[in-house]
Amino acid sequence: MADSKLAPACGIYCGACEHLNRLCSGCGIVEGKPFWTAQSVHEVCPIYQCCNTKKRLEHCGLCPEFPCDTFTSLRDPSLSEEETRRSLLARQHELLRRKEIETDRWLDEKQSR
């Protein structure tokens, strides 16, 4: 069975992250405090905090407000505007797919790649 701790609220698959097991254990494991929060103004990822803590949803794709300002405004400063736009669209697509087929099947797809 797939590890749901590798399927954070934001639509990224932690299992494919270059930082997994080096700088981070996965968003579900660190409860919304990935490595980058130590270098930002956020103690907890705003997406995790809104979706998982406040709204008690598994992921943003299940929220009736998706995509909201919290989702679209969080930016990786290392990305250009075009890369940010592509990243947002890709994560939206992943979350809609995850909503459609549910997380276990989505994780199975990700792990089989």
Helices and strands as residue ranges (DSSP letters): G 4-6, G 14-16, H 27-30, G 35-39, H 46-48, I 49-54, G 60-62, H 69-73, H 81-101, H 103-111
